[in-house]
Amino acid sequence: MLPNNTICRLRSLVPMLMVLCCAVVVSLLATTSFAVAQQDACGYPAVGAIAGTRPAAKFDENTVLRSFSPKSKVLVRRGNLPTIRAFYSDEHALALGIRLDIPKGGSGTVNTASTPQCASVGVGGVGFLGSTDPAGRPIFPSLFITDLGPIGHETNSKAGDWQQQADNLSAIIPSSICGVTKSAFIDATGQTKVDADPVANGTITGSSDATDVPSEGWTALKPEKYTAVIRWDLVNLTTIGGQVKTLADDHTYRLQFMVHDGDQNKAAGMSGEWSGYGSCNLF
């Protein structure tokens, strides 16, 4: 039986795959509270988690990640794997990565877009990979995967979740992003400073692909000034540790998405988590 917070499945029908998408996590730039809070649909903060640990990290904001796709079972050929999409909207542009981290002595290129467009990202386009927010979350949009085992024999494992890791080496970098984005830097005091927002893009992401629009339609999601579509190609899932993730046939997977917005307007910071549910329909 599938866990309630899982909406992603990968199944091979030789040579077919069946993909149904899963749990979602969102976090925002700035510090985070480690106080015990009511559990969300993803199961966090974990019951009995020690304050200051990842499983105890609190998520307060649940509106930045508006939707994701696919939301239902998809039948595809092994040679034509689909793209996973997360749909972002907020009053500030998506923070794509850290261009300079003074305390850690690191820097990197951030492939930001000041006008709506679709741009490749990859390992070399999300800034310094070692930068994190105060809770230890990677700044760049990230995907975490848990193999739940063979279909029909799934476990309730969350072993691949960010909360269960000692580091961020398993974080998977987006393949591309459509919309507008910006970068940030971490100053000598450890404070994250985000760059100025580009001109608001509304729901114009620069893509003419119908699959880059949420299935609900942007209007139904009540978007704010900025939107972006974050894409992970299942054919090329690469972690910051250099590992290429290969998904096994006839297995079910839990997918956890993490993004940061481009705001830091509270001393205690803001963070959030959101989970969705999907039906099982072939098409």
C-alpha positions in Angstrom: 0.0 0.0 0.0 1.3 3.4 -0.9 2.0 6.0 1.9 -0.6 8.8 1.9 2.0 11.4 1.1 3.3 9.6 -2.0 2.1 10.5 -5.4 5.0 9.3 -7.6 5.4 5.9 -9.2 7.8 4.5 -11.7 6.8 1.2 -13.4 8.3 -0.7 -16.2 6.0 -2.6 -18.6 9.0 -3.8 -20.6 9.8 -1.5 -22.2 7.3 0.8 -20.6 7.5 2.9 -17.5 4.7 4.2 -15.4 5.3 7.4 -13.5 3.1 9.0 -10.9 4.4 11.9 -8.9 4.9 12.5 -5.1 5.5 14.5 -1.9 6.7 18.1 -2.1 8.8 20.1 0.2 9.3 23.9 0.1 11.6 26.1 2.1 12.3 29.8 2.0 15.5 31.8 2.5 16.5 32.9 6.0 16.7 31.3 9.4 14.3 28.6 10.5 12.7 27.8 13.8 13.3 24.3 15.3 10.3 24.4 17.6 8.0 21.4 17.4 5.1 22.1 15.1 2.1 20.2 13.9 3.1 17.6 11.3 2.4 18.3 7.7 1.3 15.8 5.1 5.0 14.9 4.4 5.4 13.8 8.1 7.5 16.7 9.4 8.5 17.8 11.9 9.0 14.2 12.9 7.5 13.1 16.2 10.2 13.0 18.9 12.8 14.7 16.7 15.6 16.4 18.7 15.5 20.2 18.4 18.1 21.5 16.0 18.2 18.4 13.9 16.9 18.1 10.3 13.8 16.0 11.2 12.8 18.7 13.6 13.1 21.6 11.1 10.0 23.7 10.9 8.3 24.8 7.7 6.0 27.8 8.1 5.2 28.9 4.5 3.1 26.7 2.2 2.3 28.9 -0.8 5.5 29.3 -2.7 5.4 25.9 -4.5 1.9 26.1 -6.1 1.8 22.7 -8.0 3.8 20.1 -9.7 3.4 17.5 -12.5 2.7 14.9 -13.4 0.0 14.5 -10.9 -1.3 11.2 -12.2 0.1 8.0 -13.6 1.9 8.3 -16.9 2.7 5.5 -19.3 5.9 6.2 -21.2 8.6 4.3 -23.0 12.0 3.9 -21.3 13.6 5.9 -24.2 11.2 8.8 -23.6 11.1 9.5 -19.9 9.0 12.5 -18.8 10.1 15.7 -17.1 9.1 16.4 -13.5 7.9 20.0 -13.0 7.5 22.2 -9.9 5.5 25.4 -10.3 6.6 28.4 -8.2 4.9 31.7 -7.5 5.6 34.4 -5.0 5.8 38.1 -4.5 9.6 37.8 -5.1 11.5 36.0 -7.9 12.9 32.5 -7.3 16.3 32.4 -5.8 18.4 30.1 -8.0 21.6 30.0 -6.0 24.4 31.6 -4.1 27.0 33.4 -6.2 29.3 34.2 -3.3 29.6 32.6 0.1 32.1 34.6 2.2 32.1 32.4 5.3 32.8 29.3 3.3 35.1 31.0 0.8 33.0 29.7 -2.2 31.6 31.2 -5.3 29.9 30.0 -8.5 28.0 31.0 -11.6 24.2 31.4 -11.2 22.4 31.3 -14.6 19.8 33.8 -13.6 17.2 35.2 -16.0 16.0 38.9 -15.8 13.5 38.4 -18.5 11.1 35.4 -19.0 12.9 32.6 -20.7 13.7 28.9 -20.4 17.3 28.3 -19.6 19.4 25.2 -18.9 20.8 25.0 -15.4 22.7 21.9 -14.4 25.7 21.6 -12.0 27.4 24.7 -13.3 24.4 27.1 -13.2 23.2 27.2 -9.6 26.1 28.9 -7.8 28.2 27.6 -5.0 26.9 24.1 -4.2 28.1 24.1 -0.6 25.9 27.0 0.5 22.9 26.3 2.7 20.3 28.2 4.6 20.5 28.2 8.4 18.7 24.8 8.6 21.2 23.2 6.3 19.0 23.1 3.2 20.6 23.7 -0.2 19.7 27.1 -1.6 19.2 26.0 -5.2 16.0 24.2 -6.2 16.5 20.6 -5.2 14.9 17.2 -5.7 15.3 14.3 -3.3 14.3 10.7 -4.2 13.4 7.7 -2.1 13.1 4.2 -3.6 10.0 2.6 -1.9 10.6 -0.8 -3.4 8.8 -2.9 -6.0 5.2 -2.0 -6.9 2.8 -3.9 -4.7 5.5 -4.2 -2.0 6.1 -0.5 -1.2 7.5 0.6 2.1 6.9 3.8 4.0 10.5 4.8 3.8 11.6 8.4 3.8 15.3 7.5 3.6 15.9 9.8 0.7 14.3 12.9 2.2 16.5 15.9 3.0 15.5 15.5 6.6 17.2 12.0 6.7 20.5 13.0 5.3 23.7 14.1 7.0 24.7 16.3 4.0 23.3 17.5 0.8 25.2 15.3 -1.6 22.0 13.5 -2.8 20.3 16.8 -3.8 19.4 16.6 -7.5 19.9 19.8 -9.5 17.2 21.0 -12.0 17.8 20.5 -15.7 16.2 23.8 -16.6 14.0 26.6 -15.4 11.5 28.8 -17.2 10.6 32.2 -15.9 12.7 34.8 -14.1 15.2 34.1 -11.3 17.8 35.9 -9.2 20.9 35.1 -7.2 22.0 35.8 -3.6 25.2 36.0 -1.6 26.1 35.2 2.0 27.9 38.0 3.8 30.7 37.8 6.3 28.2 37.5 9.2 26.5 34.5 7.6 23.4 36.5 6.5 21.9 35.7 3.2 21.4 38.8 1.0 19.2 38.4 -2.0 19.6 40.5 -5.2 17.0 42.9 -6.3 14.0 41.4 -8.1 13.8 41.7 -11.9 10.7 43.1 -13.5 7.7 41.0 -12.5 6.8 38.4 -15.1 3.3 37.5 -13.9 2.5 34.1 -15.5 4.8 34.7 -18.5 7.5 32.1 -18.1 9.0 32.3 -21.6 7.8 28.8 -22.6 5.3 28.0 -25.3 5.1 24.3 -24.2 1.7 23.5 -22.8 3.2 21.2 -20.2 4.9 24.2 -18.7 1.5 25.4 -17.5 0.0 23.8 -14.3 -2.8 21.4 -15.0 -5.0 23.6 -12.9 -4.1 26.7 -14.9 -2.2 29.5 -13.3 -5.3 31.6 -12.6 -6.7 28.8 -10.3 -3.5 28.8 -8.3 -3.8 32.6 -7.6 -0.2 33.5 -8.7 1.6 36.5 -7.3 4.0 38.8 -9.1 6.5 36.1 -10.1 6.3 32.6 -11.5 8.8 30.0 -12.6 8.7 26.4 -13.8 11.5 24.2 -12.4 12.2 21.1 -14.5 14.0 17.8 -13.8 14.5 15.5 -16.7 14.2 11.9 -15.4 16.6 10.8 -18.1 19.4 12.8 -16.5 19.1 13.1 -12.7 22.4 14.4 -11.4 23.2 15.0 -7.7 25.7 17.6 -6.5 27.8 14.7 -5.3 28.2 13.8 -9.0 26.0 10.7 -8.9 23.6 10.0 -11.8 20.4 8.6 -10.4 19.0 5.6 -12.3 15.4 4.7 -11.5 14.7 0.9 -11.4 11.8 -0.6 -13.4 8.7 -1.7 -11.5 9.6 0.4 -8.5 7.7 3.2 -6.7 9.4 6.4 -5.7 8.8 9.2 -3.3 9.9 12.6 -4.7 10.6 15.6 -2.5 11.1 19.0 -4.0 12.8 21.9 -2.2 12.9 25.5 -3.4 13.8 28.9 -1.9 12.1 32.2 -2.7 13.9 35.5 -3.1 12.8 37.1 0.2 14.3 37.5 3.7 12.1 40.1 5.4 11.8 38.6 8.9 14.5 38.3 11.5 13.5 34.7 12.3 13.1 33.8 8.6 10.4 31.9 6.8 10.1 28.3 5.6 7.4 26.1 4.4 6.4 22.6 3.3 3.5 21.5 1.1 2.4 18.0 0.0 -0.1 17.0 -2.6 -2.0 13.9 -3.6 -2.5 12.3 -7.0 -5.0 10.0 -8.6 -4.0 6.9 -10.7 -5.2 7.3 -14.3 -3.5 6.0 -17.4 -3.4 8.2 -20.5 
